[in-house]
Amino acid sequence: MKQNALKFFASGAFISYLPTAILKNKKNTGAGLLGSIEAFLIYLILGPVSFWAYVFLLIGIILFAIYVSQKVHFEGAEDNPKIVIDEIAGFFVSAAFLPYSLKTAILALVLFRIFDTTKLAFIKKAENIATKLPSEIRKKYCLKGAEIVLDDVLAGVVSNLILWILVFCKIL
């Protein structure tokens, strides 16, 4: 895939470029939030889907996010703030298989953002799990891309578990 196409997907259709364009002196502040909101809106537009459709959608988004995050090249850190496809994947994990409603989607968004930004200890540890491996192995198995996406997927899992507890307790 060419770099322009990779940057398009990695940046959530260039949505992650908005904060630097608007806030001139800030570096991508709010790009992750915008990526999460974009995922939230896509989720609402998709509407309720069958269990198996969501399974395939989720697997596809996560694998595509890993691939794109592995292959895209931005200046600076490996997990460049312009990469928001990981937030998109993470949000879809946070909303996975829950009863479809605006209230549930909003709670999934809020909880996902809380856990994505605070990075619980086990999430932070999992994010850096492959950094000690040789770069050839990391490159061959898309481990750089997996590291970028893993913390968001785990934040989505934690959010999803909390939301399921609320569903089972009939709070949601």
Buried (B, 14 or more C-beta within 10 A) or exposed (E): EEEEEBBBBBBBEBBBBBBBEEEEEEEBEBBBBBBBBBBBEBBEEEEEEEEEEBEEBBEEBBBBBBBBBBBBEBEEEBBBBBBBBBBBBBBBBBBBBBEBEEEBBEBBBBBBBEBBEEBEEEBEEBBEEBEEEEEEEBEEBBBBBBBBBBBBBBBBBBBBEBBBEBBEEEEB
